[in-house]
Amino acid sequence: MLPPAFDAPFSAQLWIPLQVRIDALPFDQRAATAHEFVARLKPGVRLDQADAELKQLARRLEQEHPQVRQGWSFGLIPLRRQYLADLDGRAERLLLVLGVAVGFLLLICCANVASLLLARGVSRETEIAIRRSLGAGRGRILQQLLTESLLLAFAGGGAGVLLAFWLLPGLGALTPIQATALGPWLTDFRIDGRVLLFSLAITVLTGSLFGLAPALKAAGSNGLMSAIKRAEHHAGAGKERRRSLSALVVGEVALAATLLVGGGLVAKSFHRLQSIDLGFRPDGLLTMELPLSPAKYRALSQQVDFIDQVLQRVRTLPGVLAAGITTNVPMQRGTTLDSVFEVEGHAPPRPSEVPITAHRAVSPGYAEALGVTLLEGRLLDANDQQRALPVAVVSAELVRQSWPGEDPIGKRLRRVRAGQRGPWMTVVGVVKDVKEDRFNFRIARPVWYVPYAQQPFPPPALPLNLVVRTEGNWGDVAASVRASVRAVDSSQPIANVMPLREQLADVLIGERFSAVLMTVLAAMGLLLAALGLYGVIAYSVGQRKGEIGLRMALGAGPRDILRLVIGEGAWLVGAGLALGAAGGWVLTRLLETNLYGVSSADPATFMAVAVLLSSVALLACFVPARRASRIEPMAALRSE
């Protein structure tokens, strides 16, 4: 008895032993390429070592049985990645980049706190010196200051945990994990004891590390008289602290620029992906699964007869514009059918290449219901029956790969399955590329559409998919379609009734998650960097009040003071941008395989980040600069 939510390797209610003796099957069936195996590595064996051994075995089998193994190999994939539907590791890299981005934001926060504590230490220098002169040891002073920084850290950490509780539902809805199995465990997000313990450890660590340097500097006062003398000449004595604060601000700006570059590239890539031409019109499409009973519909002719009766009824319903049957809906979750094929008169360019196309066995009228674009020839029609000439409608990408520069109409190709070859199919039409496979959404894949009635091999044990183009309320049409199916077969199961748009909604869920989160992190980093810059410039103006007053007394005008203060901020921003550009370039190396239609070194994104960050940073400098330009010279000199 398994737990109720157990769904590995895929959702099912019952598992039975495989009633097949593999060694008793003909070799061409044993050598079929559609099998997946699960194995546990021996202790001490790495995945790459086992993968190399399997590939060596595949080469040996290819030499011994070229008729069925030519061009085929094996590949090992970690089971965790298989269950996460992350065969190429894209989601894994994405989560790594997001973790780095969160760490950058944490560093910006910590740099702001360190700046605050350093500036605060100046105003308390005399107080701390008095404490030391009255007998307080350096360790006691250090303990007090670290306690204060930890209290600030705990306040921030507590607020962050409360915010996390509030944001948790939204993060769960945006999760990029598209588990094919073990979904209840892999997508169960909660703040438990481990998360709270991690938050506590991060809070203590950051509060201690970033409060330690300011505390050591403040606790290192050598005496009351020296503190008083420094207070009397703080304009000159503050240069060292201003240099420390400036270094922190440069680091903040650099980290913010890195986040902005990453966020900009991810957002731009997501926008490009949203604009991809799907090759069909998804609006107004209703889909439903019809799992046929293998006992009741054993023969292909029985299945075709059921399909014809259902479509005949559905097409006459009010609100139905077109209808058709397919083995796979575009970008459907779960198993997708592919076929190895060969082209008449064309050998593969290299023996190791195996031409593969997405295989869609469809009924007449399916292409019209889907809304594909016919480029040449014709679509499948009612004359393409079981005893008619085998035909196929192919995609533009299949034409580009099989007959580059040639007219494909009238050319022939056939399906190859475990060494068996189907009949030659004549190409009667070419359609615009359709995005059929959600795992290869970013590239154009070859697709062919063959009549369901002309399948040379036994039909796959997969549900049929009824696709209906509707107008008006799809819910009303769905009820009528259900009734039409039940009128043909009252016991026929019907599952997953939904608009096609709902199936497409999670195709870009990973990209949407990364775009939203990276944009939010970048915006927060920009805000925190601007606040840090404002604080440093304001502190600098306060420390140089006497100097500014003297400059104005000697003839400097408000514009000169504005230029002086903003110029200081501009140097900090320029240095931070230079470092941030380098950091952004490094970060985008990790993002490179996740980007679509945009280079990781996209100059427009880098330029936009520089303009945005410079504008916000200089605006943060303007407020203290304007305040400095309004200083009364005599009042400032008297305060000195």
N, C-alpha and C positions, 0 to 999 in steps of 0.2 A: 504494500500500500504506500503510494507516494503522497506528498503534501498536495492539497487541492490546487495550489498555484503553480505546481511544477509543469513546465512546458518545454523541456529540452528533449530532443533537438529542435522540436517545433510543437506548436499547440496540438494536443491530441488528448483523448479521453481513455484510450486503451492501447497498450503495447503488446504485441505477440511475437514469438520467436520467428526468425526468418526461416521459412520452410523451403529452403533451396540448398542443394549440395553444389557449392561453387565448382568443386573439382569435377563434377559430372556434366557440367555444361560444355557446349562447343566452345572452342577457344575464342571465336569472334565475339561471343556473348560475354565471356569472362574478361575480354579485353575492352569492353565498352568504356567510353571515356566519361560517362556521366556519374560514375561512382564516387562517393566520398567515404573516407575511412577515418576512424578515430584511433589514435595510438598514444600510449604513454611512453615518454623517453626513459631510457635507462638512467640510473643515477650517474651524474657526472658528464652526461652527453648534452652538448649544446644544440640548440635548434639548427644553427647553420651547419654543424657537422652532420646531423641526421639528414638535413635537406640535400647536402652534397652527396651522401651515400645513395639517397633515393634517385637523384638525377643520374648518377652513374649506373644504377640499375635500369633506369629508363633507356639510357643509350644502348645498353646491352640488349634489352628487349626489342629496341628499334632495329638493331642489326639482325636479330634472329627472326623477327616477324615484321618485315617492312610493310606487308600488305595491310596490316591493321594498326601498327604502332608508328608509322612514318610521321615524324614531326611532333609526336606527343611526348610529354615529360610529366614529372610529378612536382608538386610544390607543397611545402609544409606551411601551415598557417596556425598560429596559436588559437586555441579554442576560444579563449576570451575575446579575441579580435573577431572571430567568426560570429559569436553570439551578439557582439556589438554592431554587426553589419559594417565593420570597418576593415575590409580586407586589405586596403592599401595603406592603412595607418594614418589616414588624413585626420580623423577625429582625435586620435592620440596626439598628433603634433599640434592640433588646434588647442586642445586643453593645456598642453605644455606652454604654448605662447600665452594663453590667458592667465596661467599661473605666474609666468614671468611678469605680465602686465600688472597683476595684482600686487606682486612684490615691489614693482617700481612705485606704484601708488603708495604703498606702505612706507617706502623710503622717503618719498616726498613729504608725507605726514611727519615722519620722524625728523627730517631736516627742519621742518617748520617749528617743531617743538624744541629742538636743539637751539635754533635761532632765538626763540622766545626766552629760553633759559639763559642763554649767553647775555642777551640784552638786559634781562632782569637782574643778572649778577652784578652789572655795573651799578645799578641803583642801590644794591644792598652791600656794596663793597665796604663802605664805612661801618655799617652794622655788623658785618661779619668780622671786621678787624677789631671792633670793640669787644665782641664775644671772645675772640682769641686772646685779647689782652686781659680779659677777666678770668681766663683759665680754661676756656673750652679748647680741647685738643682738635687737631686737624681731622682725626677720625670721627669725632663727634659732629663736627661741622659737615663733613662729607655724608655722614649718616642722615643728618637732617635734610640736606639738599636732595639726596637720593630718595628719601621718603616722600618729599614733595613731588618729585618727578614721577614716582611710581603712583602716587595718588591721582595725578593728572592722567597717567596711562590707564589706570583702572577705570576712571570716569569715562574715558574715550572707549575703552574696550567694552564696558557695560552698555554704553549707547550703541556700539556697533552690533553687539549680540541682539539687542532689542530690534534694531533695524533689520538684521538678518531674518528674525522671526517674521517680520512684516513683509519682507521681499521674497521669502521662500516659495510661496505659491507661484509667483511670476517666474522665478528661476526654474521651477519644476516644469512649467508650461513651455519654457523656451529651451529645455535641455536638448543638446545635440545627439544624445544617445538614442539610437533607433534599434533597440534590441530585437533580434529575431527569436530569441529564447531567453528564459530567465528574466523576462521583463519586470515582474513584480519586485524582484530584488534589485535589479540594475537601475531601475528608475524610481526607487523608493527613497526620496530625499527627506531627511529629517535632521534636526539639530539634537543630537544625543550627547551622552556623556563624553564620548571621544572628541566630538567637535568642541564642546565647552572646554575640555582639558587643553586642546590645541590652542584655542583662543586665549586661555589663561597663560599658557607658556609663551605665546607670541607677545602678549601684553607685558608680562614680566621682563622678557628678553629685551624688547624694544625700549621699554621704560628705563631699564638699567643701563643699556649700552649708550643710548642717546642722551641720557641724563648724566652719565659718568663724566664726560669731558667738561661740560660746563661746571659740574660740581667740583671737580679737581681744580679747575682754574680759579673758581671763587674761593675754595678752601685753602688755596696756596698763598693767601695774603701774608706778608712778612711782618706786619705790624701796623699799629694805629697811625703813627706819624707818616709812614710811607703812603698809606691809603688816603690820608688827608691831603698830602702833597699831590697825589695823582688826581684827586678830586679838584684841586685848584688848577691843574693843568690838563683837564680831561680831554681837551681838543687834540692835544698831541698824543696823550697816553692811549686814546681810544682807537688809534690807527690799527693796532694789532688786532683788537676785537673786530673792527670793521673788516679787516682782511679775512678773519675767520668766518664772519657772517657772509661776506661776499662769496667765499668759496662754497658755502652751503647753498646760497641762492643759485650760483652757476650750476651746481649739481641738480637742484630742483628744476631749473629751466631745461637742462639736458634731458632729464628723465621725462619731463612733460613733453618735450619735442619728440622723444622716442615713442611715447604713447600716442601722440597725435599722428605721427607717420604711420604707425601700425594700424590705428583706428581708421585713418583716411583710406589706406589701401584696402582694408577688409570691407569697409563700407562701399567703396567704389567697385570692388569685385562683386559684392552682393547685388549692387544695382545692375551690373552687366548681366549677372546670372538671371535676374528677374526679367530682363529684356530679351532673353533667348527666344528665338522663334521655335515653338514646339512642333510646328509642322501640321497642326490640326487646330480646330476651334473647340476649346474645352467648355465654354459657356453653353448651358442648355443641355448638357449630356447627362443622362441618368444611366447608372450601371448596376447590375446585380449578378450574383453568382448562381449558377444552376448546376449543382453537383449531381451528375447522372449516376444512377445505380449501375455498377458493372454487371450485376446479375440480370437486370431488366433490359439494359441497352448494351448487350454484349457485342453485337455486330455493328459495323460502321453504318450499314444501311438503316438500321433501327435508329441510330443517333441522328442521321441526316433527316429521316422522316420526322422525328420529334422537332428538330430545329425548324424545318419547313413549316410545320403546322403552327408552331409558336409565332414565328415571324409573320405568317399570313394573318393571324389574329391581331398581333400587336400593331402592325402597320395601318390597320383600319381604325384604330382608337382615336377619339378626339384629342387633340393636343400633341399627337405624335407626327413628326415630320419625316423621320427615317429610323430604321432599326437594323441591327445586324448582330452576328455572333462572332466571337473571337476566342482563341485560347488564352490570350493575355491582353489585358487593358494596358494602354501606355503607362509606364512608370508605376506599375502595380507592385505592391509589396509582396514579398514571397518569391516563389520559384518563377524564373523566366525561361522560356524554351529557346534554345539555340540549336543550330544545325551546321554540321560540317558539309561543305559542298565542293563540287568541282565544275569547272567551266569547260564546255566542249571545245577542244582544240587549243586549250591554254593550260600549260603546266604551271604550277606555282613557281614564282621567281626563284625561290630557294627550297630545297627539300624539307628544311625545318619549318617552313611556314605551313600553317593549316588554315585555309580560308574558313571563316565562321560568320554566319549571319543570324540575326534574330529571326526566329521561325514563328510565323503567325498563320495558323490555319483558320480561315475566316469564311463566312457565308457571303453570298452576293448581297450587296447593299451595305456591308459594314463600312467600306471606305467612304461612302456617301454620308452615313450616319456620323462617322468620326470627323468628317470635314477636311479630308486631306486634299492636296492640290495635285491634279493630274498634269504632268509635264509632257507626256508623249504617249501615244497609243490609247488603250482603253482600260477600264477597270473590270473586275470580275463580274460576271452576270449569270443569269439563270441557266444559260447553256453550258456552263462549265461544270458538268456533272461527272459521276464516277466513270462512265464509259467514254467520255469525250477526251479529246486531246489534252494531255496534262499541260497546264499553263501556270504562269506565275506573274505577278506584278511586283516589280522590284523598286527599291529606293535609289535615289540619285547617287548615294555613297557606294552602293553595291556596283552600280555602273562604273563609277570612277575607278574602283579597284579591279573590276573584271574586264571591262572593255574601254579603257581610256581612249578618248578620241574617236570611238566607233559608235555606230548606231546600234543600240541593243535590241531593238524590236526584231523579233524573229530568231534571236540567238538562243542557245539552249544551255541549261545547267541542270545539275541533279544533286540530290541529297545523298550523303555518305554516312552510314551508321554502322560502326564496329566492323568495317570491312565490307558490309553489304551496300549495294548501290541501288537507288530508286530509279524510276524511269526518267528519261530526259524530259525536262519541262521547258516549254517555249515561252519566252518573255513576250507578253502582249501589252504591257504598259509600264511606265515609269512614273513614280510619284515623288513629290518633294520629300526630303528627309524628315522623318518623324522621330521625336524623342521617345523611344520605346522602353529604354532600360534606365531605371533610376540610379543604378550604380555606375553607369557610364554616361551620366547626364551631360557632362561637359564636352563630350566628343561626338562626332557623327559616326554612327555604327551602321553597317549594312543591314537591311531588313528586306525580307520578301514576304509577300502575302499570297498564300496558295489556297485553292478551294478546299474547304473542310472535307468535301466528298471525295477528293482525289488523293487522300493520304496513302502512301505506299506501305507504310509501317503501321502497326497497331496504334490507335489514338492514345495519347498520354492520359494517365489516370489523374487528370486535373479537372476542376470545375470549368464548365463553359461560362463565358461572360457575355451577358446580354447587354448591348449598348443601344440606348434609345435617345434620339435627338427630340427634345420636347420644346414646346412653347407654353408659357403660362406657369402655373404652380406645379412643380415637379412632384409634390406629395400626392396630388390628385391623380396625376398620370401614373405614379408608382402603384397606387391601389388598383387601377384598371389593368396594368400590366400583370400584376400578381394574379388577378382573376383570370386573365387570358392564359397564363401558364397553367394554372390549376384546371382550367377547362380542358386542356390537352391531356394532363396527367395530374389527377387530384392528389397523388402522393409525392409529387416532385418537390424536394426541398428548395427553398429560395433563401439566399443569404446575402449579407452585406449590400443591402439596397441603399444607395447613396448617390449624390451628384459626383461626377468625376472631379470637380473642383476640390471636394473634400479629400480625395486620394492624393491630389497634387499638393495639398497644403503643407504636408510635412516633407516634401522632396528637398526643400531648401532650409529645413529646420536647423541644421548645423550651421549653415552660413548665416541665417538670421540671428541665431544665438550669438555667434562671434561678432557680427556687425553691431548688434545692440550693446553687448557687454563691452566691447572694445571702445565704442563711441562714448559710453557712459564713463568708463575709466579714463579715457583721454580728456573728456570735459572736466572731470573732477581734478585730474592732474593739472590741467590748465588753470583752473580756479585756485588751487592750492599754491601753485608756483607764483601766480599773480599776487596772492596774499603775502607770500614770503618775500617777494620783491618789494612790495609796498612797505612791509614792516622794516626791512633793512634800510630802505631809502629814508623812511621816517626817522628811524633811529640815527642814521647818519646826519640828517638835518638837525636833529636835536643836539647831537654831539658837536656839530660845527656851527652852532648858532652864533658864537662870538666871531668866528672867522667870516661868516656871511655878513654879519653886521659891519665888520671892518671893511670888507669889500665894498659894501654899499656906501659907507662913510667916505671912501676914497673915490666914489664916482660910479660904481657899478649900478646899472639899472635893473629893474625887475626882469627884463628879457635876458640879461646876462646871467642872472641867478637861475632862471628857468633853464637856460641852455646848459649851465654848469651841472645842475642836479639831474636833469634828464640825460645829459651826456654820460654821467656816472652809471645810471641805470642801463643806458644803451650798451655800454661796454660789457656789463654783466650779461645782458640778454644775448649779445653777439657771441660771447664766449660759450654761453650755454647752448646756443643754436648750433655752433660748430661741433661741439661734443655730441649734441642730440642727433645731428645728421649722421654722424658715424655710428651712434648707438642704434638709430633707426635702421640703418643699412644692415647692421648685424642682426637685429631682431627679424627683419623681413626675410633673411635667409631661411629662417624656420617656417615662414609663412609662404614661401615661394610656390610650393606645390599645392597650396590651398587657394591661390589666387586664380581668377579667371578673367582673361581679357585685359589684364593690367600687369605691367612689369613691377617687380619688387623694387626697382630703382626708378619708378615713375617720376620724372622731373616735375610734372604738374602738381603732384601730391606734395612733394618736398617743398616746392615754391609756395603752395597754399599754406602749408604748415608754418613756414617762415614768416609769411605776411600776417597770418592770424596771431601767432604767438607774439610777434613783435608789436602788433597793434594793442593787444591786451596788456602786454607787459609795460609798454610806454604809457598807456592809460593809467596803469597802477602807479607809475612814477610821477604822473602829472599832479596828482593831489598833493603829495608832500612838497613837490617842487613849487607849486603855486603858493603853498603856505610859507615856504622859505622866501619867496619873492616879496612877501608882504611884511617881513620882519622890520621892525623899527630899529634903525642902526644904533641910536643912543641907548634904547632899552636893552638891546643885545649886549652892548659893550659894558653897561652897568652890571648885567648879570654875570659877566666874566670877572 
